[in-house]
């Protein structure tokens, strides 16, 4: 089994979707969690799609914005509680830049109970990663890299499955050409698309350092991606988002386009 499960697909202020976060599955036993949204809805999303906590041993947090990092505290609290009761086997490794790890540690120390904090460094490991650092995660090679954010330090990642399938995630800001060598020729490229190009005057994506569907798909085309997955969107086009985004995307990208809804599974 190899799939991406979109636990959330919206931007920071959405109410009709959950904030963008997702799980990557390689097999029946484990998944790799990327971000956790802005609250404890992450626990509901995991439960809804049937992802068990004992399957979670690796997590990556792209950056420190509220809609990506606050849900991490709920994951820590849940795993810590299970570990204390001897209901969680193994270790949860949480990866992120030095800045992200410091933010997580600070929020945890300010908000969690001492018994939960006691699991950090024991059943929960906070693991800072550097630009272009490589980790082996369930037999897949994962490379973390700086996306050169214009706002807050942010990392993306490239995951290469044992059979060579290449999945690349560029976070939630426009593509920087400095990342070309690591994400070029991806089988699946995950990109933010804040709104339709035709709605750019309404949503002002450029002022928020985001892309439209048009720019995201032009990027995917230039990078020779086979499939593109668009996320981190507005929710004012709900429930026509999939139809409208897909139609615009196909004008600029010749491959297969995914505009997933929350909880949708993409089979790789």
N, C-alpha and C positions, 0 to 999 in steps of 0.2 A: 504493500500500500504506500502510495506517495501522493500527498495532497496538501493544499493550503486551505485552512478553514478561517474565514473572515469573521472574527468575533465582533468587530465594529468597523465601520467604513466612513464615518463622518468626521468633520473638523471639530474644533474645540467647542463651539457654541451650539451644536446641533441638539435637537430634542426628539427628532423622529428616527435618528440612528444613534448607535453608541459611537464613542470616539474610536478612531482607527487603531486597531490592534489585531493580531492574527496568530494562528498556530501553524507550524509546518510539521506534517507527519511524514515519517519514513517507514514506520512499521506499526504493528498493533500495540507495541509496548511503550513507546515514548513519543513525545512531541516537544518541539522547540517553540517557546512562547516569545513573541516579539511585541513589546510594550503591553500596557494593561489598561489603557483608557484612564478616565479621570475619577473613578469611584468604585464602589463595591459591586456595581453591575458586572464587573469582570467575573465574579464568582457565579452569577446567574448564567452568563454566557457560556462559561465552561461546562456548567451542569447541563445546560440545554443541549449542547452538542455531544455530550457524553464523554468529555475529556476528564479523566480521573486525576487527582493530585499525585497519586503514586506513579503516574506516567510522566510527571513534570520534574526534570532534573537540570534543565538548561533554559535560561531566559535572557533576553537581550533588551536593553532599554536604550532607545535611539538618542533621546535628549531629555532635558529637564523641564519641559513645558507641562503645565498641569494636566492637560488632556492625554498625556502619555505616561506620566510618572506616578500620579497619585494612586492609581489602581495597584501599583506595585506594593504599596504598603499593606493593602488588603491580602495580596498573595502571601506576603511575608507573615502576616498575622495568622492566616489559615494554615500555612505549612508549619509554623512554629507551634501552633496549638496541636496539630496532628502529631508532630514529632514528640512533643511533651507527653502525649498519651501513648507513645510507641505505635502509632498508626501510620507513620510515614517512614519508609525505608530509603536509605541513601542520603544524598546531599542535593540541595537546590543551589546551583551556581547561577548567580545573577551577574551578567556582564554589562559593562558600560564604560564610557570615558571616565577619567578621574573626576571630572566635574559632576557627572551623573551619579557616580558611586557616593561622592560626598553629600549630594543632595538627599539621596535615599537614606544614608546613614543619619543625617541630621533630622529628617522628618520622622524616621523611626524612633530616634531617641527622644523626640519631643512628644510623640503621640502613643507609643506602644507601652504595654505593661512590662515590668522588669522580667517576668517569666518568658515573654515573647522575645525580648531583647537578648536573653540568655542563649537563644538558639542561633543568633548571628555569630558566625565563627565556629559553629558546631554543626547543625543540620542545614544552615543557610550560609553560603559564602558569597561575599560581595567581591567581585573580581574586576578590577580596573583593566581595561585593554588599551593598547596604543594603536595609532594609525598603521594599518597594514598588518596587524598582528593576526596570526592564524591559530585556530583551535580546532581540534577534532571533536565533533559532536555527533554522537551515534553513527559513527563510521562515515560521516560527511565532513568535508573540509570547509570550515567557515572562516572567511577573512573579513575582519572589521576594518572600516576605513572612514576617514574624515571626509564629509561631503562639502566642506568649506561653506558652512552656513553663514548667511549675512546677519543672522539674529543671535542665536545661541549655539554654542558648540554642539555639533550633531554628527553622529556616525551612522553610516549605512552598513550593509553587509552583503557578501557574496557567499552563497552556499553551493558547493559542488557535491552532488550525490555520488555514491560509489560507481555508478554507471556513466558518469560524466555529465549528467544533466545539470545545467547551470541556472540557478535562481539568484537574481540580484535585486536588492531593495535599496532605493536611493532616498529613503526618509521622506520628509514632507516639505522639502524645498526644491526649487528649480535645479536641474542638472548643471553641474560645473564640469567643464571639459577636462579638468585635472583628474577626474575619475574615469576617463574614457578607457584606459588600459584595463581596468578591473571589471567593468560592467559591459564592455563591448561583446557582441555576439552571445547574449544571454538567451537561454531557451524561454525564460519567463522574466520579464522586467516589471517590477512594481514601482509605480510612479504616482505622485500626488497630482490631482486635477481639481482644483478648488471650485471651478465652475465651467460652464460652457464659454467658448470664445465669444459667442453671440450675446452672452450675458455679462461680459467683462465690465461694461460701464456701470452695471447694476451692483456688482459684487466687489469691484476694485481689487482683484487678486494681486496685481503687481505691487500695490501699496502695502500688501500684507506679505510680500515676498513669496507668492505662490504662483502656480501656473494655471493655464486653462487646459481644457481637453486638447485643443489644437496644439499647443506647445509641447504638452506631454507626449502626444503621439508623433509629432515631428521628431522629438528626441529619440523615441523608440525606433523610428524608421532609420535615423542616422546611425544608431548604435547596432543596427542589424538584429534587433530582437525578433524572436519567432512569435512570441505571445506578449501582450502587454496587459497589465492589470492596473486599473485606475481606482484610487481611493482618496480619503481625506477631503471629502467634498462638502458643499453646502447642502442643506436639506429643503430649500424652498421649492425645488423641482419634484419633491416627493408627491405621488409615487411614480412619476414618469421619468425619474432620473435614468434608469437603465436604458430605456428606449431612446431618450434624447441624447445621452452621452455617447451611446454606441453609434448612433447615426452620425454624429459629428466626428467621432474618432475614426470611422472608416473612410473619411475624406482625406485623412493624413497618414494613416497607417495601413499597410497592405497585409499585415499578418492577422492573427486572431486576437480579438479584443474581449477582455472581461471587465464588466462593470458590476461587481458583485453587490448583493444586498447583505445586510448583517446576517450572520450564521450560515452563509452560503459556502458550499464546499467546491473547490476547484481541483479536479483530478489531474495530476501531472503525468 
